[in-house]
Amino acid sequence: AEIDILWVVDNSSSMAPYQAAIGNSFEAFIANLLESSVDYHIGVISTDTHDGGKLHVGSQQTKFITKTLDKDEATNIFLENVKVGNTGSPIEKAFESAATAIGKGLAWRPGQSPTPTDTEFFRPNAALYIIMVSDEDDKSFGSVSYYRKLFESYKGAGNEAIISVSSIVGDPGEGCQVTAAGGFGAAAPGERYIDLAAQTGGIFASICDDFSETLKELSLSATGLQSRFQLNARPNAQARVQCGDNSFHAFCVKVDDVILEKTGIDRSIGWSYSAPDNAIVFGPKSVPNPQSKITVRYQELR
C-alpha cells in the first residue's frame, strides 16, 4: 500500500517547544511504519497560508521522508523539517494550508483538476493521511463539513475511505495545561480540528499528553488499515435487529463473530454509523485487523 502522510504544523509564536517535542518523539512514529509493508511519504507544511502549502525543508534539503531511509536518517530529517518556525501568522489556518497543498485552495473550483504544490510527494494512487498540530483552534474560512467534503473528494468518488485527518490539539471544552515535554503553557480547545477528525475517521490526541504514545497510535492508524465500510443498502433507522441474547439495536456489528459496542463518550473505541456515506466507521482503537471477518446486520429501508 502507498500512503502520503502530511503533517500540518502550527508555526505561530508559541509553537517552538511543541515542534521540538514532536521531533524528539518521532522514533515512536516511524518504528511501526518501518515494520509495515507500507510505501510512505512523510512531509511537513505550516498552518500559515502565506507559505502556500509548500513542504518545509531543513538544512539537509530533503523535502520528504521515504521508506528508503533508515530510522536514524528519517528521524534526523523529520526533526529538522518539523521545526517550521515560530514567526508565522497568529491566525492559524491549517485547513486552508492543507487544501492548498493538495491543490484545492481557495482559488480552486469544482470540476477543476487539483494542482498539488509538490507532485513528487502526492502520488495519485496513495492514501492520504493528514495530521494537524496546533495549540489554537483552526481559523480557516468555511465550515468543517466543507473541508471534510473537499479532502474526501480529492481521490475521486468511492475513494473517500483512503483519506483521513487526525489532530494533536487542545482538549475540547476548556483546552488543557501542557505537561508534555516539560510543560510550556496552555492550549486552547481545538474544536474544529476534533470535529474534522471525527468526520473523516481520524484520531484526536491531546497536545498536552505524552507525544511518544500519541505518535505510536497515529502510526498504527497510518499503516492503512481500513476503518470505514460502506453498506450495500440503506438501513431503516427505526427498525431493530437482535444483537445478543436480549438486546435489540438498529445495527449489530461483529468482528470475528464478537459483538462490538457502539461508540460512546470515547470516540476512539467502538463503531458509529455515518449517514452521509452510509458506512460503519470504526474508532481508531477498534479498527479491525487484516483478514478480520466483519458482519453488520440491520433492516433494509424499503
N, C-alpha and C positions, 0 to 999 in steps of 0.2 A: 504494500500500500504506500501511496505517496501522501504526505501531509505538509502543508506550508503553515508554520507557526509564527504568527505576527504578534510581537509584544508592542503595546501602545503605552508608553510610559510618560507620566506627568513630568514636565521639566520646569515647573514653577519654582519659586524661591525656597519652599520648604521641603523639597523632594530629594536633595542630595543624599541624606542618610539612608532613605528607603532604597534608592538605586544601588548603593553600595551593599546593603543588606541582601538584596535580591541576587546581585552578582556573586556575593560570597556563598550563597546557598545554592548556586546553580548546579553544583555537582549532584545534588539530590534530584534535580530535574532531568539532567542529561543521562544519569545512570540507567533509568528504566528505558529510555529511548534507545540507548546503545544495545541493550539486551533484546530489544524487539527487532522485528523484520521490517520496520517502517523506514521508508526513504524520506528523510525530513530535511526541510529548510527552516532555519530559525533566524529571524531578523527583528530589528527594533526600529520603531519610529517614535516621535514625540506627540504630545497632545496639542502642541502649538501649530495651528493651521498655517502660520507663516512659513513653516518648514516644508510645506507642500506634500506631506505624506512620504517624504523620501527616507530611505533607510539610513540610519545613523551609523557612521563608521568611525572606529577608534584608530589609534596610531598604527595598527597593523594593516589598515586599509583593506580589511576583509568585510565585505558587505553583509554576508550572512553565513551561518554555520551549516555544514552538510555532514552526512554520515561518514564521509571520507576522513574526517578529523577525529583524532583520539580524544579521550575525555579531557586531558590536560589542555590540549590545544583549544578545544571547544570552550572550555571554561574560561581560559585567558581572554579569548576573543570576545565572549559574551560580557565578561567583566568590564571590558572597555566600551563595547557597543551600548550597554545598558545605561552607561553614565551619559545621559543626553543633556546634562547641564541643569542649572537652576536659575537661568535668566530668561526663561520662556514666558509667554503670556500668562497672567494670573487667571485668565478666563479659559479654563481647560475645556477643550473640545475634542475629546477622544473619539467620539462617534464620527465627527466630520473628518478628522485626520485619517481614520481607518478607511472611510468611504473614499477619500481622495486617493489613498494608497492603492486601492483595488481598481481605481479608475471610474468611480461612481460618485465623485464630489458634487458640490452644489451646481456646477455648470452642466452636469450630465442630465440627459433627458431620456425617459423610457423609449425604447426602440433603438437607441444608440448602442454600439458596441463599447464595452468598458475599455479604458486605456490605462492600465496599471502604471505606476511610477517606475517599477522595475520588473520588466518582463522576464528576466532571468530568475527572479525569486518566485513569482507567481506562476505556477505551472497549470496548464489547462485541465489536466486530469487529477490534480491533487485535491485532497480535502483541505479546508481552510479552518484553522483553529486560531482565534484571536484572544489574546489575554491583555486586559486593560488594567493599569495600575495607577491609582491616584489617591490623594488624601482629601480631595474635594469632589463634589458631585459634578457630573458632566453638564456642560452648558451649551451643547450644540443646538443649532436651530432645528426644530422639528421634533415630533413625538417619538417615543421609544418604539412604538409599533411601526412607524415609518422606517426606522433603521433596521428593525427586525426583517421586514419585507425586503428592504434593499440588500442586506447581506445575504439572506437566504435565496434571493433570486440570482445571485452572482454566478452560480454554476448551472443555471437553467432549470426549467420545470422538472420536478421529480428528483432533483438532487439536493433538496433542502436539508436533508439529514446529514450531509457531509460538511456542514458549516455550523460552527457554534462560537459563541462569545462568552468568555469567562472573565471574572473580575476579582481583583485584590484591592478592596476599598474599605472605607469606614463602615461600621455596623449600621444596620437600619435603625431608625428611631432617633437616637441621640448621638450616634457616632461612637467613638471609643478612644481610650487613652492608650497610647502606644507603649508596649512593653518589649516588643521585638527589637533586636539589635541594640540593646542598652536603653531604649526609651528616648524619644526625642520629640514629644509633643502629642497633640490630639489630632484625630482625623474626623472630619465631618461625615455625616451619613451619605453613602453613595447610592441613593435610592434608584436613580436612573440606570446605573450600572447593574445593580442587583436585579432590576426588572428585566433588562435585556438578557442577562444570563439565564434567568428563569424561562423567558420566552424562547430561547434558542437551544435549550438543553445543556447550557454551560454550567460552570461552577462558580459560586460566590465563596470567597475566602476573606476573612478579616485581615486588613493590613496591620492590625495590632497584634496578630498572632505570630507564632514562630514560622519564619519563612521556609525553613527546610521541610517541615511537614506539609505546608501548603504546596510547595513545588513538587513534592512526591505525588500528591493527589492529582495535581494538574497534569503531570507527565503520564500517569496511568490513563487519564481520560484522553490525552492527546495521542495515544497509540492507535486510535482509530476504531475502538470497539463501538458498535452501533448502539445508540441509546433511544432512537426514535423509530417506531414501527407502525407503518400505516395500516389501517384496517381495510378490508376489501368490501365493506358495506357500511352504511351509516347506521349507528346504533339508535335504538329507541330509549331516550334518556329516562322515560317514565317507567319502563319495564324493569323487572328484576329477574336475575337468574340465581340459582342456588350455588353457593360457594362455601364448601364445608358442610358440616352436619346440619346446622340450624341457622345458617347465615345467608341472607339474600341481598344482592347488590346489583347495580347497573352493569358492572363488569366483574368477571372472575379471571384474574391474571395469575398464571402459574409459570414458574421457571423450573424446568426439570421436575415437573409434577409436584412442586412445592408451592403452596399459595403464598403470594406476595401481597402485603398490605398496601393500601393506597397511601400516597404521600401525606404527611401530617405537617406539623409545625416545622420540622426539619425537612426541607425540600430536597436534601441530598439523598434521602432514603425512601425507597418505595417507588411508586409509579403515579402518573397523573394522566388524564385524558386531555389532549389538545384538540379542541373543536375545529379551529381554522384549517388544520391539515388532516383532521380525522385520524389521529395517531395516538398510540400509547407511548408515553415518554418516561423512561426510567431515570431516576435520580442518579447522580454521579457515583454514589456508593453502592448502587444496586444494578449497575449496568451488567447484563448477562455476559458470562464468559464465552469465548469462541466455542462453537458446536453445541451451545445450550439449546434445549427444546423449549420454545416459548408458546404458551397456549392462552388465547384470550377468548372467553365465552361472553356473549351478550345477545340481546334480542335485536334482530334487524328491524329497521324502520321501514314500514311498508305503506 
